[in-house]
Amino acid sequence: MKTKIPFSFLPLRILRKISSPFFGIANKLSKSFPSLSLYLKQSEMTVSSQNYIAMSLAASLFFFLFMFILFSIVLSLLIGSAFILALFISLLVTLFIFFQQLLYPKLVAGRKIKDIERNLLPALQDILVQLNSGIPLFTIMTNISQENYGALSKEFSHAVTQINVGLPQIDVLDDLAGKNPSPYFRRALWQLVNGLKMGADTAGVVKDIISTLSEEQLIQVQRYGGQLNPLAMFYM
């Protein structure tokens, strides 16, 4: 995914050029947001947490100037001189926008997780059908990458590309699991990788993964239903 700073009036290429004065502050702030680096990787934004924060600060500064000018004009027309009030409102809005910018990679990673986990079980069932038909695993991954499984298809597309350039299939799948934000997808891949390393029947391994995943999803549904029941009793 291309790096994006939400609520920015300036293009990314300009933000990169003007963000260098903010590197010192960004380096200090990055220690207060240790998970930002992980979320950037999970959302596939190819930028360090320090650079992302520095660009967010630069974008927020221009946002603040715009809001200050806007509120100054509007408030001066409504109530006369309103320098302090315009400054205060602009600062509050800018702080809110800045924190939204810092939360954006987490939001993107969360959407990716939901997309992957929504398609995971159907994709695994598709893989199992193809394995039982005698189709090689690499060909199956290529097929899945071309199907409509959302972010899951993109993940397999990355894997296929790496294998095509000569990287070992097991190493690619292991690396893919380590970088993926979805815990269910990671576990499924690691279980598959372990099965491949041990020489186990791949179809049997995938069948076990589907069974485990189905049980866990059922438990989640039951747990969610159990949480709703007390609320239902309360409103009866």
C-alpha positions as CSV (number, residue, x, y, z in Angstrom):
1,M,0.0,0.0,0.0
2,K,1.2,3.5,-0.8
3,T,2.1,5.6,2.2
4,K,-0.7,8.1,3.0
5,I,-1.0,10.9,5.5
6,P,-4.8,11.6,6.0
7,F,-6.1,15.1,6.2
8,S,-3.0,16.5,4.5
9,F,-3.3,19.4,2.1
10,L,0.1,18.6,0.6
11,P,1.2,15.7,-1.6
12,L,3.4,13.0,-0.1
13,R,6.4,14.0,-2.2
14,I,6.3,17.5,-0.8
15,L,5.8,16.3,2.8
16,R,8.9,14.1,2.5
17,K,11.0,17.2,1.5
18,I,9.7,19.5,4.2
19,S,9.5,17.1,7.1
20,S,13.2,17.0,7.9
21,P,13.0,19.8,10.5
22,F,10.6,17.6,12.5
23,F,12.8,14.6,12.7
24,G,14.1,15.4,16.2
25,I,10.6,15.8,17.6
26,A,9.4,12.7,15.7
27,N,12.2,10.6,17.1
28,K,11.1,11.5,20.6
29,L,7.4,11.0,19.9
30,S,8.0,7.6,18.3
31,K,9.0,6.3,21.7
32,S,5.5,7.1,22.9
33,F,4.0,5.2,20.1
34,P,6.0,2.0,20.0
35,S,3.4,0.0,18.1
36,L,3.3,2.5,15.2
37,S,6.2,0.8,13.4
38,L,4.4,-2.5,13.5
39,Y,1.2,-1.1,12.2
40,L,3.1,0.6,9.3
41,K,4.6,-2.7,8.3
42,Q,1.2,-4.5,8.6
43,S,-0.5,-1.9,6.5
44,E,2.4,-2.2,4.0
45,M,3.4,1.5,4.2
46,T,7.1,1.6,3.3
47,V,8.2,4.3,5.7
48,S,9.7,4.3,9.2
49,S,7.7,5.5,12.2
50,Q,10.0,8.5,12.6
51,N,9.5,9.6,9.0
52,Y,5.7,9.0,9.3
53,I,5.4,11.1,12.4
54,A,7.6,13.8,10.9
55,M,5.4,14.0,7.8
56,S,2.3,14.0,10.0
57,L,3.8,17.0,12.0
58,A,4.5,18.9,8.8
59,A,1.0,18.1,7.5
60,S,-0.5,19.2,10.8
61,L,1.4,22.5,10.8
62,F,-0.1,23.4,7.4
63,F,-3.5,22.2,8.5
64,F,-3.2,24.4,11.6
65,L,-2.3,27.5,9.5
66,F,-5.3,26.9,7.2
67,M,-7.7,26.4,10.1
68,F,-6.4,29.4,11.9
69,I,-6.9,31.7,8.9
70,L,-10.3,30.2,8.3
71,F,-11.5,30.6,11.9
72,S,-10.0,34.1,12.2
73,I,-12.0,35.3,9.2
74,V,-15.2,33.5,10.2
75,L,-15.1,34.6,13.8
76,S,-14.1,38.2,13.0
77,L,-17.1,38.5,10.8
78,L,-19.4,37.0,13.5
79,I,-18.1,38.5,16.7
80,G,-15.4,40.9,15.7
81,S,-11.8,40.4,16.9
82,A,-11.3,36.7,17.8
83,F,-7.6,36.0,17.6
84,I,-7.3,34.0,20.8
85,L,-10.5,32.0,20.2
86,A,-9.4,31.2,16.6
87,L,-6.0,30.1,17.8
88,F,-7.5,27.9,20.6
89,I,-10.0,26.2,18.3
90,S,-7.5,25.7,15.5
91,L,-5.0,24.1,18.0
92,L,-7.6,21.7,19.3
93,V,-8.8,20.6,15.9
94,T,-5.2,20.2,14.7
95,L,-4.3,18.1,17.7
96,F,-7.3,15.9,17.0
97,I,-6.3,15.5,13.4
98,F,-2.6,14.8,14.3
99,F,-3.7,11.9,16.6
100,Q,-6.0,10.6,13.8
101,Q,-3.0,10.6,11.5
102,L,-1.0,8.5,14.0
103,L,-3.9,6.1,14.4
104,Y,-4.4,5.7,10.6
105,P,-1.9,2.8,10.1
106,K,-3.6,0.9,12.9
107,L,-7.0,1.5,11.2
108,V,-5.6,0.3,7.9
109,A,-4.1,-2.8,9.5
110,G,-7.4,-3.5,11.2
111,R,-9.3,-3.4,8.0
112,K,-6.8,-5.7,6.4
113,I,-7.2,-8.2,9.3
114,K,-11.0,-8.2,8.9
115,D,-10.7,-8.6,5.1
116,I,-8.3,-11.5,5.4
117,E,-10.2,-13.3,8.2
118,R,-13.5,-12.9,6.3
119,N,-12.1,-14.7,3.3
120,L,-9.8,-17.1,5.1
121,L,-12.1,-20.1,5.6
122,P,-13.6,-20.0,2.0
123,A,-10.0,-19.7,0.6
124,L,-8.8,-22.7,2.7
125,Q,-11.8,-24.7,1.5
126,D,-10.9,-23.8,-2.1
127,I,-7.3,-24.9,-1.4
128,L,-8.5,-28.2,0.0
129,V,-10.7,-28.9,-3.0
130,Q,-7.8,-28.2,-5.4
131,L,-5.4,-30.3,-3.3
132,N,-7.8,-33.2,-3.5
133,S,-7.9,-32.8,-7.2
134,G,-4.1,-33.3,-7.4
135,I,-3.2,-29.7,-8.2
136,P,0.3,-28.7,-6.9
137,L,0.5,-26.2,-4.0
138,F,2.3,-23.5,-6.0
139,T,-0.3,-23.7,-8.7
140,I,-3.0,-23.4,-6.1
141,M,-1.4,-20.3,-4.5
142,T,-1.3,-18.8,-8.0
143,N,-5.0,-19.6,-8.5
144,I,-5.9,-18.1,-5.1
145,S,-3.9,-14.9,-5.9
146,Q,-6.1,-14.5,-9.0
147,E,-9.4,-15.1,-7.2
148,N,-11.6,-12.6,-5.5
149,Y,-10.4,-13.2,-1.9
150,G,-9.5,-9.5,-1.2
151,A,-6.4,-8.9,0.8
152,L,-5.9,-12.6,1.1
153,S,-5.4,-12.9,-2.7
154,K,-2.9,-10.0,-2.5
155,E,-0.9,-11.9,0.2
156,F,-0.7,-15.0,-1.9
157,S,0.2,-12.8,-4.9
158,H,3.2,-11.5,-3.0
159,A,4.2,-15.1,-2.1
160,V,3.9,-16.2,-5.7
161,T,6.1,-13.3,-6.9
162,Q,8.8,-14.2,-4.4
163,I,8.7,-17.9,-5.3
164,N,8.9,-17.1,-9.0
165,V,12.2,-15.2,-8.4
166,G,13.7,-18.3,-6.8
167,L,13.0,-18.1,-3.1
168,P,12.1,-21.5,-1.4
169,Q,8.4,-22.0,-1.1
170,I,8.5,-22.9,2.6
171,D,10.7,-19.8,3.5
172,V,8.3,-17.5,1.6
173,L,5.2,-18.9,3.5
174,D,7.1,-18.7,6.8
175,D,8.1,-15.1,6.1
176,L,4.5,-14.2,4.9
177,A,3.1,-15.6,8.2
178,G,5.6,-13.6,10.3
179,K,4.6,-10.3,8.6
180,N,0.8,-10.8,8.4
181,P,-1.4,-8.9,10.9
182,S,-4.1,-11.6,11.2
183,P,-3.4,-14.1,14.0
184,Y,-5.6,-16.7,12.3
185,F,-3.8,-16.4,9.0
186,R,-0.4,-16.6,10.7
187,R,-1.4,-19.7,12.6
188,A,-2.8,-21.3,9.5
189,L,0.4,-20.6,7.5
190,W,2.7,-21.8,10.3
191,Q,0.7,-25.0,10.6
192,L,1.0,-25.5,6.9
193,V,4.7,-24.7,6.9
194,N,5.3,-27.2,9.7
195,G,3.4,-29.9,7.8
196,L,5.4,-29.2,4.7
197,K,8.7,-29.5,6.7
198,M,7.6,-32.8,8.2
199,G,6.5,-34.2,4.8
200,A,2.9,-34.6,6.0
201,D,0.0,-34.9,3.6
202,T,-0.8,-31.3,2.6
203,A,-4.5,-31.9,2.1
204,G,-4.7,-33.5,5.6
205,V,-3.0,-30.5,7.1
206,V,-5.3,-28.0,5.4
207,K,-8.3,-30.1,6.5
208,D,-7.1,-29.9,10.1
209,I,-6.6,-26.1,9.8
210,I,-10.2,-25.7,8.5
211,S,-11.5,-27.8,11.3
212,T,-9.6,-25.8,14.0
213,L,-10.6,-22.5,12.4
214,S,-14.3,-23.5,12.2
215,E,-14.3,-24.5,15.8
216,E,-12.7,-21.2,16.9
217,Q,-15.1,-19.2,14.9
218,L,-18.0,-21.1,16.5
219,I,-16.6,-20.4,20.0
220,Q,-16.4,-16.7,19.1
221,V,-20.0,-16.6,18.0
222,Q,-21.1,-18.4,21.1
223,R,-19.1,-16.1,23.3
224,Y,-20.5,-13.1,21.6
225,G,-24.0,-14.5,22.0
226,G,-23.3,-15.0,25.7
227,Q,-22.3,-11.4,26.1
228,L,-25.5,-10.2,24.5
229,N,-27.8,-12.4,26.6
230,P,-27.3,-10.4,29.9
231,L,-28.0,-7.2,27.9
232,A,-31.1,-8.8,26.4
233,M,-32.3,-9.8,29.9
234,F,-31.6,-6.3,31.2
235,Y,-33.9,-4.6,28.5
236,M,-36.7,-7.2,28.8
